[in-house]
């Protein structure tokens, strides 16, 4: 059976927040019984080839019988606009809003009856009847607008063949800024009154489109592109073809935007643009290959920005953001393979973002380094050309890379995507040779130990060399300096004492990216008990002299985290010393360099968490929040929380500022407020709806990482989870929040948290609960091992 076309007409009652719809769906080779997916849509009539037919409809599906062959199905339906953040939903407040859509993974069925399956691509002819003072946006440009019975009818051009989850519908009063890219209109779109004057997002889009067209050899396919900031949005952004949606914080660039946020905005815009090729033009056959979309978009976004803004050295951010998260989550017993089994799209909420996005993108980066960048690019071009406007699976991609490279990529990739976890390598000198052994890395002892074919990136004193480790052990010639140059491989290395001395004596010959990996590995080996605290401190001290910004970010995060988890004053003193030392270095030598400005803001923030004297200095330096440079506002707010400890100050910022970035900083800082009064006020504030739904879970994540708030999280876990469900947060966000609360807050009272975790267990969030409990055990072990 093949779906050819949807012709969808919606009559939207914007004020009453409901709509009526009519659709005609053309299907070839129809089955004898056809089922359309739907969710809380009322069906009034179904016709096949113009004749009414009997049908069965419930809240999840619409089923009817056919004679088979080529048919045309007409459906009349109606629905209210969704009050959650999915389907065709109200974005904003009940009084000031737009209507927007979020359909991935399987919520197009909340807007119109459809076969909501990525393998059933079709073209779409969409029209919307709206009030005359409103504007409608969809994937394609409007081909006609006319008044009809007092309302405006907007008809859009037909889309290319695409999956249902990529359809976009937007209605409201909008402000727009325009630009041109090779004759095609680019629009920066926001709810009326929410558009800032910055054209930075449009400039990013133009640079990225040019790079992606050049790399893929395929021009951007649609006649226009909207970048739409949505006032309430569950995800960061969504790649609706030709009408990409974003959280306002990402597009509304203004005087409150931090240096870090400029990079984040560039990366997210580029990520969604990559999807125009990887995901929209070529789409996975089923949701088990969703990682293929997201991993490609993640890897290529960093690759693109690294090319368009080379001074940012953007793969350093890739290591900090994607590699570290993937390493962490994939070292859990409760991890899952990249290519996880997805029998129902709703089960995707149980899967880790860090695996689908982070690990997958790291594996792609590893394969590119193994086969070579030019070979990889040619393979991508061939793959995209062959499967344009079609569906593909992971094996199609491996075959393309293997064919172009002549290397056994398919057998390597099948191991990396089908097995959870990743390896670590140990070293042992044997005369003039180096013996290396691979094992699976776990924080806690796992139930098995898999093996991988590992592309090795050997940094010799004389040259760099690639090799493939195919087996548990391997011997290599001994002039080895380090074992993961550029940190291109997704594996850790536990050097023996002699090798570690070699590494640290020759740090000048090792890239910043690999230095980051050496530091990151040490922390992981401490958490897992593979080295003890004394070994960790001795080894990490040898890296203190490194002044690469990503290494400063990594070590300062480790030392702060060790204190935050254990409460051990020894780690507070180490963190205090290291952070102050690096602040002095940056302020004396690097304060005008973009990456170091970001590092400095992070150092300010960490020091504010642990040093009251520094907090008092910040408060004396600035009379009010608005005078603080954006990069240092979070540190200032943390100082306010630590010294003045009053939620009213933060509630005022959240309610009155128009900038989402300032709101999120206030939410983060409010997490460290202490006392029953503050905690009660925060909970009442959340329940009142004064904060955006999209930010609700951020309060609880922030509180769970603060020693003064952790007991409140433990005592009120069920109330918090119930509140998130009441406000219809997505299971994905609830899973992530529950995981953070159990793992981070639980260290205050592990036994009580374990009982609380069981009280909220259900089939939608068991993944987050299990991961949270595993992190809690890891942190309990850390506390024992660092006393």
C-alpha atoms as one frame of an Amber mdcrd trajectory, in Angstrom:
protein
   0.000   0.000   0.000   1.283   3.449  -0.914  -0.039   6.798   0.297   0.200
   9.294  -2.547  -1.274  12.561  -1.326  -3.118  14.284   1.519  -5.345  17.237
   0.655  -6.100  18.797   4.039  -8.429  21.769   4.661  -8.732  23.173   8.178
 -11.311  25.748   9.313  -9.753  27.211  12.445 -11.633  29.001  15.205  -8.643
  30.761  16.717 -10.496  32.464  19.593 -12.375  29.345  20.670  -9.232  27.240
  20.137 -10.809  24.535  18.024 -11.089  23.585  14.373 -12.948  21.523  11.785
 -11.204  19.653   9.031 -11.765  17.863   5.749  -9.168  15.731   4.051  -8.844
  13.636   0.942  -6.218  10.908   1.042  -5.191   9.176  -2.161  -3.913   5.635
  -1.666  -2.618   3.185  -4.254  -2.894  -0.590  -3.832  -4.990  -0.165  -0.721
  -5.340  -3.057   1.684  -8.770  -4.576   2.373  -8.787  -2.945   5.780  -7.169
   0.458   6.269  -6.403   2.081   9.604  -5.650   5.759  10.068  -3.948   6.883
  13.268  -5.610   9.565  15.334  -5.539  10.906  18.851  -8.538  12.702  20.383
 -10.020  13.654  17.028 -13.772  13.372  16.430 -14.763  11.746  13.109 -17.994
  12.853  11.433 -17.899  11.072   8.072 -15.801   8.776   5.891 -16.217   8.276
   2.152 -14.331   6.063  -0.281 -14.344   7.174  -3.906 -17.205   9.543  -3.069
 -19.504   7.019  -1.333 -20.114   6.974   2.463 -18.821   3.870   4.247 -19.111
   2.409   7.713 -16.139   2.971   9.952 -14.909   2.278  13.457 -13.335   5.127
  15.397 -11.954   5.307  18.911  -9.511   7.664  20.537  -6.514   6.026  18.816
  -7.597   4.899  15.362 -10.023   5.113  12.471 -10.624   1.816  10.613 -12.664
   1.074   7.497 -12.930  -1.629   4.848 -12.094  -1.136   1.183 -12.316  -3.064
  -2.068  -8.579  -2.621  -2.516  -6.855  -1.011  -5.473  -6.418   2.731  -5.918
  -8.794   4.676  -3.709  -9.604   8.188  -2.546 -10.662   8.527   1.089 -12.582
  11.601   2.296 -12.745  12.254   6.036 -14.558  14.988   7.962 -13.279  15.575
  11.464 -12.990  18.125  14.277 -10.883  18.699  17.363  -9.910  21.149  20.061
  -6.458  22.671  19.967  -4.164  20.705  22.279  -3.166  22.283  25.610  -0.008
  20.218  25.914   3.084  20.918  23.836   2.414  18.363  21.100   0.169  17.915
  18.102  -1.601  21.098  16.967  -1.274  23.055  20.178  -1.671  26.402  21.889
   1.769  28.002  22.293   1.813  30.803  24.825  -0.736  31.725  27.464  -4.512
  31.310  27.252  -4.761  35.022  26.458  -1.755  35.592  24.229  -0.743  32.774
  21.937  -0.146  31.330  18.515  -1.144  27.888  17.276   1.784  25.724  16.277
   2.617  22.067  15.731   5.042  19.496  17.077   4.503  16.139  15.359   7.684
  14.132  15.972   7.624  11.272  16.693   3.959  10.356  16.254   1.736  13.340
  16.928   0.566  14.340  13.458  -2.342  12.045  14.404  -3.312  14.659  17.011
  -3.995  17.170  14.225  -5.500  15.122  11.368  -6.217  11.430  10.650  -3.250
   9.904   8.843  -0.987   6.909   8.505   1.500   8.339  10.977   4.467   6.250
   9.931   7.694   7.660   8.434   7.775   4.945   5.791   4.505   6.211   4.284
   5.700   9.376   2.617   3.227  11.469   0.631   2.768  14.932  -0.798   0.568
  17.403   1.084  -1.782  20.075  -0.217  -2.722  22.167   2.801  -5.192  24.999
   3.162  -6.299  26.860   6.280  -9.334  29.105   6.803  -8.472  31.670   9.464
  -9.600  35.047  10.806  -8.696  37.885   8.445  -6.278  39.496  10.942  -4.209
  36.345  11.298  -1.437  34.742   9.262  -0.981  31.066   8.416   2.361  29.350
   7.870   3.107  25.907   6.510   5.991  24.037   4.907   5.488  25.628   1.492
   4.745  29.207   0.398   1.144  30.320   0.104   0.009  30.109  -3.505  -3.287
  31.912  -2.907  -5.063  33.939  -0.245  -8.681  35.054  -0.585 -11.608  36.141
   1.579 -14.401  33.604   1.870 -17.448  34.183   4.070 -15.643  36.733   6.213
 -12.562  34.581   6.766  -9.254  34.347   4.961  -8.546  31.146   3.033  -4.836
  30.431   2.647  -3.846  27.723   0.175  -0.262  26.467   0.114   1.760  24.956
  -2.688   2.128  21.188  -2.718   4.981  19.784  -0.638   7.535  17.269  -1.856
   7.067  13.649  -0.748   7.606  13.718   2.983   6.721  11.996   6.249   3.725
  13.095   8.307   5.875  14.112  11.270   7.465  16.871   9.165   4.228  18.721
   8.344   3.943  22.185   9.879   0.879  24.293  10.679   1.147  27.718  12.289
  -1.559  30.325  12.885  -1.463  33.664  14.693  -0.219  37.198  14.534   3.446
  37.188  13.599   6.324  39.599  13.087   8.887  38.683  10.454  12.290  39.700
   9.157  13.179  38.653   5.611  16.318  37.803   3.722  17.268  36.123   0.469
  19.472  33.118  -0.131  20.151  32.400  -3.810  16.782  33.881  -4.704  14.855
  31.947  -2.039  13.070  33.766   0.780  14.305  33.238   4.339  12.043  34.401
   7.143  12.799  34.952  10.820   9.351  34.590  12.350   8.072  35.240  15.867
   4.798  35.844  17.652   3.810  39.510  17.340   5.850  41.614  19.732   8.469
  38.900  20.292  10.826  39.499  17.341  14.166  41.056  18.233  16.197  43.227
  15.886  19.089  40.783  15.514  19.563  39.155  12.110  22.135  36.730  13.485
  19.923  33.636  12.953  19.450  34.532   9.286  23.177  35.008   8.804  23.827
  31.618  10.405  21.249  30.011   8.130  22.799  31.445   4.982  26.328  30.349
   5.905  25.153  26.882   6.849  22.997  26.375   3.765  25.932  27.289   1.561
  28.232  24.802   3.306  25.656  21.994   3.240  24.831  22.515  -0.419  28.527
  22.411  -1.280  29.186  19.337   0.859  26.204  17.288  -0.312  26.145  18.459
  -3.923  22.363  18.990  -3.533  20.754  22.430  -3.362  18.241  23.260  -0.636
  15.040  21.778  -2.028  12.156  24.048  -1.011  11.317  27.522  -2.329  11.401
  29.185   1.115  12.499  28.671   4.702  10.953  29.923   7.936  12.878  29.985
  11.202  10.030  30.240  13.711  10.458  31.026  17.399   7.648  29.474  19.425
   6.780  30.893  22.876   6.106  27.437  24.383   8.084  24.543  22.947   8.945
  21.210  24.538  12.052  20.480  22.486  14.924  22.726  21.509  13.901  22.810
  17.842  12.138  20.738  15.175  13.079  20.198  11.538   9.685  20.636   9.875
  10.653  20.868   6.217  10.778  24.522   5.216   9.267  25.720   8.531  11.683
  24.978  11.361  10.477  25.700  14.889  12.652  26.741  17.835  12.420  27.765
  21.440  12.433  31.553  21.645  15.678  31.501  23.613  17.492  30.280  20.496
  16.297  32.872  17.973  15.508  35.954  20.052  19.029  37.330  20.194  19.343
  40.591  22.158  21.453  42.438  24.723  20.953  39.627  27.262  22.389  36.905
  25.023  25.578  35.298  26.303  28.626  34.337  24.268  27.820  30.672  24.874
  24.317  31.201  23.507  25.610  32.601  20.230  27.412  29.294  19.716  24.398
  27.299  20.872  22.106  29.184  18.491  24.467  28.586  15.606  24.705  24.874
  16.377  20.943  24.322  16.769  19.994  26.252  13.626  22.590  24.293  11.688
  21.447  20.993  13.246  17.919  21.586  11.944  19.187  22.646   8.521  21.203
  19.436   8.249  17.898  17.620   8.716  16.641  19.161   5.479  18.937  16.616
   3.836  19.386  13.942   6.521  15.888  13.188   7.756  13.615  15.210   5.485
  14.995  14.462   2.003  16.120  10.974   3.081  14.066   9.575   5.949  14.485
   6.498   8.124  12.090   3.626   7.468  11.134   3.225  11.115  11.870   4.848
  14.462  14.600   2.378  15.428  16.746   4.322  12.944  15.780   7.725  14.381
  19.343   7.905  15.638  20.458   8.023  12.008  18.602  11.334  11.561  19.722
  12.805  14.848  23.293  11.553  14.861  23.887  12.882  11.384  22.349  16.220
  12.237  24.452  16.451  15.398  27.735  15.491  13.768  27.216  17.596  10.661
  26.045  20.620  12.627  29.345  20.710  14.502  31.211  19.947  11.290  29.436
  22.792   9.498  29.938  25.395  12.234  33.563  24.306  12.581  33.960  25.206
   8.912  31.913  28.427   8.836  33.401  29.774  12.107  36.842  28.137  12.372
  38.019  30.475  15.139  35.525  28.775  17.480  37.306  25.392  17.200  33.863
  23.930  17.467  34.785  20.291  17.852  36.014  21.225  21.304  32.390  22.003
  22.085  31.432  18.687  20.508  33.592  16.874  23.040  32.226  18.881  25.967
  28.587  18.621  24.882  28.184  15.367  22.970  31.108  13.072  23.723  31.033
  13.532  27.481  27.277  12.952  27.692  27.471   9.865  25.502  30.345   8.403
  27.510  28.417   8.966  30.728  25.068   7.504  29.712  26.516   4.586  27.774
  28.531   3.432  30.777  25.300   2.539  32.589  23.963  -0.985  32.850  20.639
   0.672  31.954  21.972   1.995  28.658  20.699   0.724  25.311  22.094   0.225
  21.805  22.094   3.112  19.341  19.780   1.079  17.138  17.300   0.333  19.912
  14.189  -1.757  19.415  11.215   0.581  18.962   7.964  -1.339  18.610   5.884
   1.731  19.512   6.979   5.347  18.864   5.847   6.236  22.385   8.652   4.084
  23.767  11.213   6.538  22.355  10.725   8.623  25.506  12.617   5.888  27.389
  15.684   6.235  25.167  18.613   8.441  26.082  19.180  11.627  24.128  22.878
  11.119  24.807  22.856   7.811  22.910  20.673   8.782  19.942  22.390  12.108
  19.388  25.730  11.934  21.180  26.988   8.387  20.805  25.733   8.070  17.234
  27.434  11.297  16.198  30.669  10.198  17.859  30.587   6.890  16.004  30.067
   8.740  12.720  32.990  11.030  13.535  35.121   7.960  14.291  34.213   6.314
  10.985  34.935   9.515   9.061  38.383   9.680  10.667  38.949   5.994   9.878
  38.038   6.111   6.158  39.114   9.714   5.495  37.104  12.906   5.098  37.038
  12.945   1.279  35.935   9.317   1.059  33.254   9.933   3.660  31.946  12.981
   1.764  31.713  11.059  -1.528  29.841   8.249   0.213  27.376  10.745   1.727
  26.733  12.299  -1.657  26.062   8.904  -3.201  23.762   7.915  -0.342  21.715
  11.126  -0.528  21.421  10.986  -4.297  20.238   7.366  -4.294  17.610   7.801
  -1.562  16.333  11.333  -2.201  12.582  11.603  -1.360  12.724   7.986  -0.196
  13.330   6.016   2.996  16.587   4.351   3.977  18.014   2.216   6.764  21.368
   2.219   8.517  22.668  -0.616   6.366  22.139   1.516   3.254  24.524   4.069
   4.689  27.186   1.555   5.741  27.070   0.002   2.288  27.662   3.405   0.706
  30.686   4.109   2.944  32.075   0.592   2.484  31.728   0.763  -1.281  33.529
   4.096  -1.467  36.257   3.278   1.063  36.932  -0.379   0.349  37.077  -0.980
   4.101  34.844  -3.323   6.100  32.721  -0.511   7.507  29.499  -2.523   7.661
  30.868  -5.106  10.088  32.376  -2.352  12.251  29.180  -0.316  12.336  26.889
  -3.227  13.060  28.824  -3.863  16.269  28.780  -0.227  17.326  25.062   0.328
  16.747  23.729  -3.044  17.922  25.669  -3.317  21.211  25.182  -1.014  24.168
  28.284   0.392  25.785  31.801   1.081  24.553  35.330  -0.144  25.266  38.222
   1.097  27.308  41.788   0.107  26.511  44.504  -0.767  29.009  48.204  -0.594
  28.223  51.172  -2.716  29.263  54.754  -2.313  28.027  56.325  -5.537  26.742
  59.899  -4.785  25.729  59.835  -2.718  22.564  56.154  -3.377  22.060  52.989
  -2.144  23.677  50.292  -4.637  24.595  46.758  -3.216  24.632  43.617  -4.944
  25.886  39.997  -3.929  25.452  37.185  -4.330  27.960  33.715  -2.881  28.203
  33.553   0.236  30.355  30.944   0.321  33.109  30.586   2.613  36.111  29.227
  -0.387  37.983  30.068  -3.979  37.177  28.006  -5.009  34.174  26.310  -8.225
  33.231  28.537  -8.825  30.228  31.644  -7.625  28.438  31.242  -7.045  24.722
  34.032  -6.583  22.225  34.291  -4.141  19.354  36.246  -3.662  16.197  37.946
  -0.464  17.292  39.405   2.062  14.852  42.556   3.131  16.697  44.149   6.530
  16.222  47.744   6.053  17.335  49.882   9.100  18.055  53.483   8.037  17.565
  56.513  10.194  18.185  57.239   9.998  14.463  53.764  10.055  12.888  50.054
   9.491  13.278  48.699   6.079  12.357  45.297   4.415  11.986  44.778   0.756
  12.796  41.867  -1.584  13.474  41.785  -3.526  16.729  39.845  -6.723  15.990
  39.990  -8.823  19.109  40.450  -8.613  22.857  44.219  -8.020  22.715  46.674
  -6.480  20.306  50.383  -5.663  20.236  51.767  -2.615  18.475  55.245  -1.231
  17.947  56.422   0.644  20.971  57.155   4.254  19.924  53.661   5.226  21.054
  52.994   8.596  22.619  49.217   8.254  23.016  46.361   6.159  21.685  43.573
   8.467  20.542  44.932  11.447  18.620  42.370  14.159  18.088  40.136  12.087
  20.361  38.550  10.769  17.175  37.794   7.329  18.626  34.878   6.567  20.926
  36.864   4.705  23.542  38.681   5.460  26.776  42.321   4.702  27.551  43.589
   3.645  30.994  47.336   4.102  30.710  49.693   2.220  33.020  51.911   4.429
  35.193  54.869   4.422  32.797  52.728   5.282  29.771  50.942   8.038  31.696
  54.307   9.559  32.536  55.203   9.447  28.841  51.952  11.180  27.962  52.282
  13.950  30.533  55.945  14.607  29.714  54.985  15.206  26.096  51.744  17.176
  26.369  53.061  19.753  23.891  52.868  17.079  21.169  49.252  16.182  21.968
  46.210  18.058  20.622  43.838  19.957  22.893  41.069  17.516  21.980  43.124
  14.530  23.122  44.195  16.325  26.280  40.502  16.791  27.044  40.007  13.044
  26.559  42.848  12.192  28.943  41.303  14.400  31.636  37.781  13.136  30.997
  38.932   9.520  31.213  40.488  10.112  34.638  37.202  11.256  36.135  35.366
   8.269  34.640  37.963   5.860  36.003  37.569   7.428  39.454  33.775   7.115
  39.335  34.047   3.491  38.269  36.654   2.600  40.902  39.302   1.694  38.322
  41.599   4.200  39.974  41.398   5.427  43.572  41.241   8.997  44.823  44.993
   9.240  45.393  45.723   8.059  41.841  43.140  10.448  40.447  44.523  13.481
  42.275  48.114  12.667  41.345  47.244  12.200  37.696  44.896  15.169  37.318
  47.454  17.485  38.954  49.815  16.754  36.060  47.221  18.365  33.767  46.762
  21.554  35.813  49.275  23.426  33.682  47.260  22.918  30.468  45.597  26.172
  29.405  43.450  24.986  26.493  39.941  26.255  27.175  38.228  22.868  26.846
  40.633  21.309  29.349  40.007  24.163  31.783  36.270  23.608  31.364  36.680
  19.865  31.936  38.904  19.928  35.016  36.982  22.722  36.732  33.736  20.793
  36.144  35.248  17.625  37.608  36.537  19.273  40.770  33.280  21.145  41.305
  31.242  17.978  40.717  33.334  15.972  43.142  32.579  18.512  45.858  28.913
  18.822  44.871  28.388  15.048  45.037  30.497  14.172  48.061  30.366  17.343
  50.161  34.048  16.657  50.867  35.808  19.918  51.744  39.025  18.622  50.223
  37.472  18.793  46.763  36.037  22.243  47.505  39.547  23.444  48.284  40.952
  21.835  45.123  38.196  23.406  43.029  38.646  26.785  44.690  42.398  26.767
  44.007  42.142  25.568  40.407  39.264  27.876  39.429  40.904  30.992  40.870
  44.183  30.120  39.143  42.518  29.735  35.743  40.426  32.880  36.217  43.635
  34.818  36.773  45.231  33.265  33.712  42.300  34.072  31.417  41.807  37.607
  32.744  45.512  38.307  32.255  46.007  36.631  28.896  42.806  35.583  27.105
  39.916  37.787  28.261  39.141  39.042  24.737  39.115  35.603  23.068  35.619
  34.270  22.452  36.110  30.716  23.747  37.928  31.912  26.833  35.174  34.411
  27.622  32.825  31.417  27.769  35.246  29.491  29.962  35.594  32.488  32.261
  31.831  32.733  32.694  31.751  29.051  33.644  34.535  29.570  36.186  32.662
  32.518  37.715  29.543  30.356  38.019  31.312  27.433  39.696  33.172  29.709
  42.095  29.928  31.421  43.080  28.500  28.030  44.039  31.361  27.230  46.440
  32.808  30.548  47.645  30.732  33.012  49.700  33.435  35.696  49.666  33.367
  35.668  45.866  29.558  35.988  45.992  29.848  39.073  48.197  32.384  40.559
  45.780  29.975  40.080  42.868  27.079  41.667  44.725  29.191  44.664  45.718
  30.445  45.126  42.158  26.997  45.478  40.588  24.076  47.450  42.012  21.470
  45.530  40.030  21.062  42.547  37.731  20.665  44.572  34.537  24.137  46.077
  34.917  25.828  42.684  34.818  27.361  41.529  31.547  25.254  38.664  30.132
  28.130  36.171  30.438  28.305  36.684  34.202  24.627  37.029  35.082  24.214
  33.425  36.195  27.114  33.793  38.624  25.577  37.015  39.929  22.203  35.343
  40.440  23.816  32.437  42.269  25.466  34.996  44.521  22.055  36.568  45.150
  20.628  33.191  46.070  23.481  32.252  48.380  23.685  35.571  50.219  20.081
  36.831  50.253  18.158  33.526  49.917  14.798  34.973  48.802  12.726  33.461
  45.983  10.752  36.688  45.477  13.788  38.219  43.780  13.916  35.392  41.222
  10.148  35.209  40.740  10.209  38.873  39.744  12.841  38.254  37.062  11.022
  35.217  35.698   7.705  37.086  35.496   8.895  40.448  34.202  11.833  39.874
  31.868  11.060  39.328  28.210  14.264  37.394  27.589  14.044  33.626  27.987
  17.741  33.331  28.709  17.405  35.589  31.749  14.394  33.545  32.866  16.333
  30.275  32.682  19.276  31.765  34.584  16.898  32.848  37.343  15.372  29.361
  37.444  18.790  27.731  37.664  19.970  30.030  40.449  16.706  29.634  42.386
  17.515  25.937  42.664  20.075  26.614  45.401  17.695  28.566  47.656  17.330
  26.992  51.079  14.524  26.728  53.602  10.944  25.451  53.667   9.545  28.865
  52.814  11.524  29.212  49.602  10.818  25.639  48.551   7.089  26.075  49.158
   7.105  29.341  47.173   8.884  27.674  44.244   6.351  24.855  44.138   3.412
  27.258  44.302   4.994  29.367  41.562   5.354  26.319  39.310   1.782  25.164
  39.965   0.421  28.659  39.267   1.599  28.467  35.654   3.622  31.693  35.974
   6.617  29.897  34.507   6.472  28.435  31.035   5.579  24.765  30.833   8.769
  24.185  28.851  10.817  25.402  31.855   8.943  23.624  34.655  11.278  20.671
  34.956  14.298  23.003  35.069  13.323  24.140  38.572  13.494  20.596  39.894
  16.684  19.646  38.051  18.395  22.726  39.514  17.112  21.971  43.029  18.305
  18.381  42.854  21.915  19.541  42.394  21.886  21.783  45.459  22.550  20.322
  48.892  20.092  22.712  50.536  17.228  21.641  48.282  17.839  17.926  47.937
  15.786  16.825  50.931  12.807  18.752  49.590  13.079  16.880  46.265  13.214
  13.541  48.094  10.235  14.360  50.306   8.140  15.713  47.424   9.115  13.495
  44.494   5.600  12.177  43.918   4.071  15.645  44.139   6.597  16.937  41.601
   6.006  14.092  39.144   2.232  14.449  39.487   2.553  18.174  38.781   4.548
  17.568  35.602   1.903  15.121  34.408  -0.861  17.598  35.242   0.790  20.191
  33.010   1.158  17.556  30.252   4.928  17.612  30.001   6.131  15.026  27.538
   7.225  11.645  28.924  10.684  12.361  27.468  11.119  15.473  29.628   9.656
  13.783  32.701  12.066  10.861  32.233  15.063  13.177  32.075  13.898  15.183
  35.083  13.185  12.083  37.180  16.600  10.666  36.329  18.304  13.888  37.490
  16.240  14.167  40.666  16.821  10.589  41.780  20.529  10.531  40.992  21.498
  14.018  42.141  19.131  14.662  45.050  19.155  11.092  46.296  22.702  11.346
  47.592  21.297  13.349  50.527  19.280  10.346  51.759  19.718   7.350  49.449
  17.402   4.939  51.228  14.512   7.361  51.355  15.005   8.366  47.719  14.955
   4.736  46.619  11.559   4.286  48.281  10.288   7.531  46.750  11.459   6.419
  43.307   9.393   3.244  43.534   6.323   5.287  44.491   6.351   7.095  41.123
   7.327   4.150  38.910   5.138   3.657  35.849   5.667   2.279  32.347   6.239
   5.727  30.810   9.115   6.773  33.062  10.699   3.528  34.239  13.747   4.289
  32.073  14.433   7.570  33.855  13.864   5.938  37.242  16.254   3.069  36.553
  18.987   5.363  35.267  18.510   7.704  38.201  18.853   4.825  40.660  22.002
   3.657  38.913  23.547   7.127  39.121  22.623   7.218  42.793  24.545   3.977
  43.378  27.532   5.366  41.462  27.534   8.480  43.630  27.147   6.431  46.823
  30.261   4.472  45.834  32.105   7.708  45.095  31.311   9.061  48.552  32.616
   5.853  50.171  35.749   5.802  48.046  36.714   9.440  48.631  36.381   9.616
  52.406
